[in-house]
């Protein structure tokens, strides 16, 4: 059995290889028969291969503009090298190695065995994605790899280079028709032919004038179909995207309107909440003041009663004095006796009149002092009573004023309750909590930073 071998450079469509995108020529029912040898994120591959070299390269640069931030992005945007390369190998064609035939299954076994030693044969080609397709007409294998060299004298000491990688593996090229790539492909075909030989299949090498459509041309046609389908898909996606954008704009406008309404409600609730908190604090303060004033008023009333009792005592003392004075008129001991028959005027004066006069003087003096004291005490008590009366009046007015204020505060609290009943307690509480968070954030932003925070 003789079969041709095709080895060509692919376009490197990883989405096609992994079937993230399914072309029209792909039979989805047979995609389960495909084989995935490996599939890694190419960015991670670049990190693993080149990060150490990139760090060494940047450490040597004295000018910051010559440093490389991301080697993957540098290669992607550059024109000298591609991020990765792809090679496709196929045995036979759709007529003699069709996937639905026994020969197609044989081709699958040969390609799997060929792939087993591919990485070992090519140490400078880092294979990160490789897939065998059995859902098209002829089995074939896609191998995606990053070519790299070590100990480079320019740029990174480990860097991307297809020509350098193949050169380090012994392929020198030298002519336009026999480049490093062509030499390498021929050697890989020889390796594939050895595997074919172990399975009883000989390599049929075609001449330059082949009447049949080559695998490369077939792949080109299939890729053109895929590109056309992709363009149609992209066109439809653009229209769908346009519709989505219009819907997003409308939704954004509606969301903005709802946000504004919510902001107005939030502001109103925030103001009412702040007012309610303030009113509660004022109510508590005024209630405490009211209790204090009532207590002071009660004390003043007790003092007033005490003063009144003292005044009553003074009146009683005055009445007692008046009764005592009347007693002087009637008591015998205060009466001036009649002079005796043989008593002289001088003796009468010295023995009878003067002693009584002295007693009267002493009594008058004591009564005068007592009256002055009582008069002064009465005056002070009267002034004190008048002052307490005025203070009681002021406290009474203040209590009435605070009662009115408490009534107004209770009315404000009722308004807040109405707001909760209208919007719902949970919604109002949610808005209140968000308002608190925003207020705390604003306070935190306005609060001056400490020295150690600013020095960070």
MOLIN-V230695 format. One record per backbone hydrogen bond with DSSP energy under -1.0 kcal/mol. NH is the residue of the N-H (numbers start at 1). CO is the residue of the C=O. E is the energy in kcal/mol with one decimal. If there is no record, write none. Layout:
BEGIN
nh = {NH,NH}
co = {CO,CO}
e = {E,E}
END
This chain:
BEGIN
nh = {3,6,8,10,14,17,18,20,21,26,27,30,31,33,34,35,37,38,40,45,46,47,48,49,50,51,54,55,56,57,58,59,66,67,74,75,76,77,78,85,87,88,89,90,92,97,99,101,105,106,107,108,109,110,111,112,113,114,115,116,121,122,125,126,128,129,130,131,132,133,140,141,142,143,144,145,146,148,149,152,159,161,165,166,167,168,169,170,171,175,183,184,185,186,187,188,189,190,191,192,193,194,195,196,197,198,200,201,202,204,218,219,220,221,222,223,224,225,226,227,228,229,230,231,232,233,234,235,236,237,238,239,240,241,242,243,244,245,246,247,248,249,250,251,252,253,254,255,256,257,258,259,260,261,262,263,264,265,266,267,268,269,270,271,272,273,274,275,276,277,278,279,280,281,282,283,284,285,286,287,288,289,290,291,292,293,294,295,296,297,298,299,300,301,302,303,304,305,306,307,308,309,310,311,312,313,314,315,316,317,318,319,320,321,322,323,324,325,326,327,328,331,335,348,349,350,351,352,353,354,356,357,358,359,360,361,362,363,364,365,366,367,368,369,370,371,372,373,374,375,376,377,378,379,380,381,382,383,384,385,386,387,388,389,390,391,392,393,394,395,396,397,398,399,400,401,402,403,404,405,406,407,408,409,410,411,412,413,414,415,416,417,418,419,420,421,422,423,424,428,429,430,431,432,433,434,435,436,437,438,439,440,441,442,443,444,445,446,447,454,455}
co = {202,90,88,86,12,13,14,15,15,23,135,27,28,30,31,132,130,130,128,41,42,43,44,45,46,47,50,51,52,53,54,55,63,64,70,71,72,73,74,145,143,8,141,6,4,93,137,98,101,102,103,104,105,106,107,108,109,110,111,112,117,118,122,146,144,144,38,142,35,140,133,89,131,87,129,85,126,124,159,157,149,147,161,162,163,164,165,167,166,178,179,180,181,182,183,184,185,186,187,188,189,190,191,192,193,194,197,196,1,3,214,215,216,217,218,219,220,221,222,223,224,225,226,227,228,229,230,231,232,233,234,235,236,237,238,239,240,241,242,243,244,245,246,247,248,249,250,251,252,253,254,255,256,257,258,259,260,261,262,263,264,265,266,267,268,269,270,271,272,273,274,275,276,277,278,279,280,281,282,283,284,285,286,287,288,289,290,291,292,293,294,295,296,297,298,299,300,301,302,303,304,305,306,307,308,309,310,311,312,313,314,315,316,317,318,319,320,321,322,323,324,327,332,344,345,346,347,348,348,349,352,353,354,355,356,357,358,359,360,361,362,363,364,365,366,367,368,369,370,371,372,373,374,375,376,377,378,379,380,381,382,383,384,385,386,387,388,389,390,391,392,393,394,395,396,397,398,399,400,401,402,403,404,405,406,407,408,409,410,411,412,413,414,415,416,417,418,419,420,424,425,426,427,428,429,430,431,432,433,434,435,436,437,438,439,440,441,442,443,450,451}
e = {-3.0,-3.0,-2.1,-2.4,-1.1,-2.3,-2.8,-1.9,-1.8,-1.3,-3.0,-1.6,-1.0,-1.7,-1.5,-2.2,-2.2,-1.2,-2.5,-1.9,-2.3,-2.0,-2.5,-2.5,-2.7,-1.7,-2.8,-2.3,-2.1,-2.5,-2.6,-1.8,-1.3,-1.2,-1.8,-2.3,-2.5,-2.3,-1.2,-2.7,-2.2,-3.0,-1.9,-2.2,-2.6,-2.4,-2.2,-2.1,-1.5,-1.9,-2.4,-1.7,-1.8,-2.3,-2.5,-2.1,-2.1,-2.5,-1.9,-1.0,-2.2,-1.3,-1.7,-2.5,-1.6,-1.4,-2.5,-2.1,-3.0,-2.6,-1.1,-2.5,-3.0,-2.4,-3.3,-2.7,-2.2,-2.2,-2.3,-2.6,-1.6,-1.5,-2.1,-2.5,-2.0,-2.5,-1.0,-1.8,-2.6,-1.2,-2.5,-2.4,-2.7,-2.2,-2.0,-2.4,-2.3,-1.9,-2.0,-2.3,-2.6,-1.7,-1.6,-2.5,-2.4,-1.6,-1.5,-2.8,-3.8,-3.0,-2.5,-2.9,-2.3,-2.5,-2.6,-2.8,-2.3,-2.1,-2.5,-2.8,-2.4,-2.7,-2.8,-2.7,-2.3,-2.8,-3.1,-2.5,-2.6,-2.7,-2.5,-2.1,-2.5,-3.1,-2.6,-2.3,-2.5,-2.8,-2.4,-2.5,-2.8,-2.6,-2.6,-3.1,-2.9,-2.7,-2.6,-3.0,-2.6,-2.3,-2.7,-2.9,-2.7,-2.6,-3.2,-2.7,-2.5,-2.6,-3.2,-2.8,-2.6,-3.3,-2.8,-2.7,-2.8,-3.1,-2.8,-2.9,-3.0,-2.9,-2.6,-3.1,-2.6,-2.4,-2.9,-3.0,-2.6,-2.5,-3.4,-2.9,-2.2,-2.8,-3.0,-2.5,-2.4,-3.0,-2.9,-2.3,-2.6,-3.2,-2.3,-2.2,-2.7,-2.3,-2.1,-2.6,-2.8,-2.3,-2.3,-2.8,-2.5,-2.3,-2.1,-2.6,-2.5,-2.3,-2.4,-2.6,-2.6,-2.8,-2.5,-2.6,-2.6,-2.6,-2.7,-2.5,-2.5,-2.8,-2.3,-1.7,-1.2,-3.4,-2.1,-2.6,-2.6,-2.8,-3.0,-2.2,-2.1,-3.0,-1.1,-2.5,-2.8,-2.3,-2.6,-2.8,-2.4,-2.4,-3.0,-2.8,-2.4,-3.0,-2.9,-2.4,-2.6,-2.7,-2.5,-2.6,-2.7,-2.8,-2.6,-2.8,-2.6,-2.2,-2.5,-2.6,-2.3,-2.4,-2.7,-2.7,-2.6,-2.6,-2.5,-2.4,-2.3,-2.6,-3.0,-2.1,-2.6,-3.0,-2.5,-2.3,-2.6,-2.7,-2.2,-2.4,-2.7,-2.1,-2.0,-2.1,-2.7,-2.0,-2.1,-2.5,-2.4,-1.6,-2.1,-2.4,-1.9,-1.9,-2.0,-1.9,-2.3,-2.0,-2.0,-2.2,-2.0,-2.7,-2.1,-2.4,-2.9,-2.6,-2.5,-2.7,-2.7,-2.3,-2.4,-2.4,-2.4,-2.5,-2.8,-2.9,-2.5,-2.6,-2.7,-2.6,-2.3,-2.3,-2.0,-2.2,-1.3}
END
